[in-house]
Amino acid sequence: MAAAKYGYQILITLIPITVVLFITQELGARIALASGKGLADLVRER
């Protein structure tokens, strides 16, 4: 168990990763609404 081994030190990594994942998800949703295609479809076309 990571929490038992590293304690609060793991939060230093988890919090920024969560923020980056949220931003990526938000941008993907906005792109999908604007273009009618998913993020993976647009990457594949490019």
C-alpha positions as CSV (number, residue, x, y, z in Angstrom):
1,M,0.0,0.0,0.0
2,A,1.5,3.3,-1.2
3,A,-0.2,5.4,1.5
4,A,1.2,3.2,4.3
5,K,4.7,3.3,2.8
6,Y,4.9,7.0,1.7
7,G,2.3,8.8,3.9
8,Y,1.5,12.3,2.8
9,Q,4.5,12.5,0.5
10,I,2.5,10.9,-2.2
11,L,0.1,13.8,-2.2
12,I,2.8,16.0,-3.7
13,T,2.5,13.9,-6.8
14,L,-1.2,13.0,-6.8
15,I,-2.5,16.6,-6.5
16,P,-0.7,18.0,-9.7
17,I,-1.6,14.8,-11.6
18,T,-5.2,15.2,-10.7
19,V,-5.2,18.8,-11.9
20,V,-3.6,17.9,-15.2
21,L,-6.0,15.0,-15.8
22,F,-9.0,17.3,-15.0
23,I,-7.7,19.9,-17.5
24,T,-7.2,17.3,-20.2
25,Q,-10.7,15.9,-19.7
26,E,-12.2,19.4,-19.8
27,L,-10.4,20.3,-23.0
28,G,-11.3,16.9,-24.6
29,A,-15.0,17.5,-23.8
30,R,-14.9,21.1,-25.2
31,I,-13.2,19.9,-28.4
32,A,-15.7,17.1,-28.8
33,L,-18.6,19.5,-28.4
34,A,-17.2,22.0,-30.9
35,S,-16.1,19.5,-33.6
36,G,-18.5,16.6,-33.1
37,K,-15.6,14.3,-32.9
38,G,-13.7,12.8,-29.9
39,L,-10.2,13.7,-29.0
40,A,-8.9,10.3,-30.1
41,D,-10.5,10.8,-33.5
42,L,-8.9,14.2,-34.0
43,V,-5.5,12.9,-32.9
44,R,-5.8,10.0,-35.3
45,E,-6.7,12.3,-38.2
46,R,-3.8,14.6,-37.5
